[in-house]
Amino acid sequence: MTTAKTSTIVLLAVLILMDAQTRDYVLVSIGPFASRVSSQLLAPALAIGENGAERYNITLWVRDWENKTSYAKINVTICDLKEKIASSRLSNGTGHIDLTLLRSGIYGVLVQKDNRTVGYQKIDIASNGTYMVKTWSYEVNMTLVDETGQPLANHTVGIYDQMTFEQPVYVISDEDVTRNQNYTIVTDKLGAFANQSETNGNGTLHFTGLWNGTYRLKILGKDTWVEEFVLGNRVLTLRKAAVGEHIVDIQETANITVRCIRVDMTLQLLTESDVPVANATVYVRDVPGHLLLKDVTNSTGSIERKNLYVIDGPFTVSAYLGYRAIAYSVIDIAGPANYTLRSWTSNLTVTCLDMEGNPLPDYAVSLYDQIVFYGPANFTTVTNQTETLLNRTRTDENGMAQFTDLLNGTYWIRVTTSDTIGERLIDLQKPETIAIVCNRTFMVLRFLTYLGEPLPGAAVFVFDSSGNLVFREPTDENGMVSRRGIPMGNYTVNVEWMRTQVYAGVINISVSRDNTIRCMIYKLTILCADQSGSRLSKADVNLRKGAMRGEAVIVPISLDLETDESGSLSILLPYGYYMISCSSGIYEGSAVVTLNSDQVIAVVCGVKSMLLFSILMLAVPLFVFTLLLERRRLRTPLEVRRQKNLLSKLDFMYRNGQVEYKVYRKLREEYEAKLMELGGREMR
């Protein structure tokens, strides 16, 4: 870091010429005074003044402030305030400059070391003589002492010039020379080496020839052996050399006492939550801003320095991460100590809410740092786009996301799912709790049958305006589905009941969050009875959906149901054409219905046709067998009678001698055997 001091600058162009006789260089103004200078350039001695004026020969002698030392080969410019012209020359080996034939009057004399003006005074020339020009060069006597006031002997002190100068600009007026000197004070490193010395036994040393300005002292001790008594024993302990730096501003001859406090110092950088900050660059400066110590924190957030000379506090301590300042404090180091530096950090709590103020759990919350640093004092706050992503977390069940130990600054908070649903820009300078209302709300859908009864168990499909499925969910026992955390807008709702679409439509939850939808669902009541009107309990009912006229796609529905004790059942069905079959024991029946309203239908069941067919198939053989049996039963008496008639006729023919005995006997035995078989033999 540098400190620049600039005065108002009025440019004066000059021309350096060489005197043909003396071979000295002469600085002559040009520009506004060029016409006047040109006549003087021909003067044999390069005298300054008008022809005919009283002239004198003088000698300028350049000395230090205490008039002890002359300065050789140093640039001296003498300015004629009346004529507004100037001439520059270098002093000789004894610090003298001889000038001849100078007009009487007041002159301004400037002494310059390189670009640095080191002396100025006005002289009134009224006679020949020597004029001493005193420069701003001083002696400094310095004494080093420790914290108890004891002198520090054998310490080396280097002194460094912390000022750098640009080419000065002078403006000559009637009464004086205006000096405009641009310079910079080097604060972050050692400047140009000026001198070095070592303290004597009294801790003193002496510097001479120091120009007025700002200097840095670099103090270095020496390793020493210190005698100590431990448990009654004399022990020599090596004490390492201590080092330190100090800034002095020299504007006059001075006697300075520098009190050096030897310390072992630890400085720890912590967040407000006591978390160590590692890899931060820590700067320790004196109050004017000169850097005395610079280090990087370790993993514990600490820097440690042993055998350090601390001189003339208090001190400012600042910490940076990159170009970003993260901490600042003022400390007064009076001895060995541990110091804690708190970074400028704050905790941020973000609560994500829907548009009704309800928490949004499990949402991604991203945090972006919106400050872009180009240097310690050069940064830009970006407000039209996100910058560096610092952290990403998710909201808890209360919709809260926590960010801890954030550096003070500007942050962009973005709440996202698949897209951004909420965002906010915040300037964080203290712990904050903020709420972000996101583009999220809730949806309640209540589904009813056509006559207004709740529709439980329906499959509900909800699509966004781009046709993406948002969710699929069955209705509960109250015919309701609900969903939180959905964006505002239009949604397409499809409802299926028994794989049949019973509703399709668009709802706008920006208009209404709670919507009641009536579906084309009807209650069908089936009554099963026999032909006499008696109800058939526990009857099996099969229900099948058929195609209606103009229906392009048929979604098959086939249900197997059972009537209750009263022979009835009720069921919710989508609109359509249905075929009903009822069966109970020997009874069966069927019916058809076009369901476009709540309906009650009676199914009259008769004896099953298959049962009649089975009975018929069983009865025909039985009937034939019965006929055969009946026929046989009727033929036996006739046959007995016929056999008896044949037997009587045979007896008649035998008595009349028409049949021989042998034939008679044989035929009679056959007839009697037949009668015995038929059970019709008569006993004699």
Secondary structure, 3 states (H helix, E strand, C coil): CEEEECCCCCCCCEEEEECCCCCCEEEEECCCCHHHHHHHCCCCCCCCCCCCCCEEEEEEEEECCCCCCECCCCEEEEEECCCCEEEEEECCCCCEEEEEEEECEEEEEEEEECCEEEEEEEEEECCCEEEEEECCEEEEEEEEECCCCCECCCCEEEEEECEEECCCEEEECCCCEEEECCEEEECCCCCEEEEEEECCCCCEEEEEEEECEEEEEEEECCCEEEEEEECCEEEEEEECCCEEEEEEEECCCEEEEEEEEEEEEEEEEECCCCCECCCCEEEEEECCCCEEEEEECCCCCEEEEEEEEEECCCEEEEEEECCEEEEEEEECCCCCEEEEEECCEEEEEEEEECCCCCECCCCEEEEEECEEEEECCEEEECCCCCCEEEEEEECCCCCEEEEEEEECEEEEEEEECCCEEEEEEEEECCCEEEEEECCCEEEEEEEECCCCCECCCCEEEEECCCCCEEEEEECCCCCEEEEEEECCCEEEEEEEECCEEEEEEEEECCCCCEEEEECCEEEEEEEEEECCCCECCCCEEEEEEECCCCCCCCCCCEEEEECCCCCEEEEEEECEEEEEEEEECCEEEEEEEEECCCEEEEEEEEECHHHHHHHHHHHHHHHHHHHHHHHHHHHHHHHHHHHHHHHHHHHHHHHCCCCCHHHHHHHHHHHHHHHHHHCCCCCC
